[in-house]
Amino acid sequence: MTDKMLARVEGKVGIMTFNNPEKHNAVSFEMWEAAEKILNAFENDPHVRVAILTGAGGKAFVSGADISKFERERASEEAVQRYNALVERVYARIYRFAKPTLAMIRGYCIGGGLNLAICCDMRFASEGSRFALPAAKLGLGYGYNGLRRYIETIGPVATKEIFFTARQFSAEQARRWGMLNEVVADDKLEATVMETANTIADNAPLTIATVKRSTVEILTDPNQQDIAACDAMVAACFASEDYREGRQAFLEKRKPRFTGR
């Protein structure tokens, strides 16, 4: 595990931090590899119910790829394909992650960092955060899966403006487009995100997992949807101990204690 990626668990919340602040948290191949391992660990940990993604240093969430590593990491066509496959695998891992994912954004959220944030279920940013997708200024091609996630989140009109102009935009503009759940003062960002994460973590894990899986399937090509899997998850909710606990807690007028069983 590289020291450029940090992971910790606070109660029921797993926090993954991109830790390359001297380069505005630009991401190298080994950082993507470490991110994949951290996500696997969070998903397999029954105590973790929510994952937060953030960047170190206070100046950036993630600013995209670490260009200084391109000569080594993208020296050949095969290396480029290997790098791109890993990045897309991590994006898809976050998008389909079985537990809710929250992006905590402070500062620059550029290129691959914006892609990363779009893959999360919810996004929160400090007031001074800045966003951009500069592909059109670099001559980069953009793949179907990446564009689809933007259009799902903010619609085709805003997506085309972001990609066509390649301009930076503010947190308030991102909020108006529906990209952000909330924009808060810098000194309140962490508390706001943690409060939201803990609220989610205290709710019924099976219900939340079912809603997330069903949402993904709804937005999937109809020819590839697995509706049966969604139906099975709904049935499992009604057969669970948590369903009985929720009913009992309601009758007793107390907070339910969900176990995910």
Secondary structure, 3 states (H helix, E strand, C coil): CCCCEEEEEECCEEEEEECCHHHCCCECHHHHHHHHHHHHHHHHCCCCCEEEEEECCCCEEECCECHHHHHHHCCCHHHHHHHHHHHHHHHHHHHCCCCCEEEEECCEEECHHHHHHHHCCEEEEECCCEEECCHHHHCCCCCHHHHHHHHHHHHHHHHHHHHHHCCCEEHHHHHHCCCCCEEECHHHHHHHHHHHHHHHHHCCHHHHHHHHHHHHHHCCCHHHCCHHHHHHHHHHHHCCHHHHHHHHHHHHCCCCCCCCC
